[in-house]
Amino acid sequence: LAEPAPVSLARTQQELERLQLREEATMTELRVFLRDMLKVLLRDKRFTYFSRPIDVEDVPDYYDVIESPMTFSMMLEKVD
């Protein structure tokens, strides 16, 4: 039996560029979705606690329990 021809695992430059464009498009779509969702949450009164940093006077042990607090505004900055 003849051995099969070796298959190259290396990607061509064109394939790499196409993959990068697809990844950028996916990331753009994700950013738009996350921004829209965060804006919806910011407008919803049920989530007002997440619209601004928590006041230690209101919840004294908050920063003992939550190691990396983040508001919706901070999330929006990270999404961008």
C-alpha positions, 0 to 999 in steps of 0.5 A: 500500500502506498503511504498517503501524501503528507498534509501540511498543517501550516496555514497560508497567509490568506487563511490567517488573514481570513481567520483574523477578519472573522475573529475581529467581526465576531469580537465587534458583534460581541462588543455591540451585544454587551454594550446593548445589554449593559445599557438595558441593565443600567436603565432597569431600576432593579439593578441600581446597586450596580450603577455606582460603587457601593457605599461602605456605610450602606454595606460595611462588609461589601469589600470584604466579600467582593474582591473585585467590585465592578459597576456597569459603567466600569464594564462598559469601559472594559468592553470598549 
